[in-house]
Amino acid sequence: MYVKQKTTIVEILCALFVILFIYTGLNKLLDYDTFKFQLGRSPYLQHFSAPLAAILPAGELLVVIALVVKRTRLAGLYASYFLMCLFTGYVAVMLRFSYYLPCSCGGILQALSWKGHLLFNGLFTLLSVAAVLLQNQLQTNHPIHSPKPRYYETLQT
């Protein structure tokens, strides 16, 4: 695959994550009381609902900034992967072990079933892996990121 194609794919995947995290982060902030209340109803998060209600939307919006800035894009993609793993793992645990399934999502995502959430999150987790791998390849092959010649190597030429 050519550099231009990889760059285009990474740009598209970053745009998807930017849209996703702006949407979910702002949705949580705009309906903060409901989001915090729903987190508090989760059997596994009830003791951490107050800090999580603040940390999650702020974290999602920070990831957006990291994805938009080219110098921090790889870190933003790793953070996207981390968040998607957390969200996917949470949904999987809830589906497997919880007797009560409160939904703290808002907007369009609220219409998804829990299995739908698992599929959606799983897909975005895979997309984040692809984006990390491609961005890593792009940065490794970029002349700015290639190793500098050692002093004795420059003397030999």
Beta strands, then each sheet from edge to edge (+ up, - down):
end
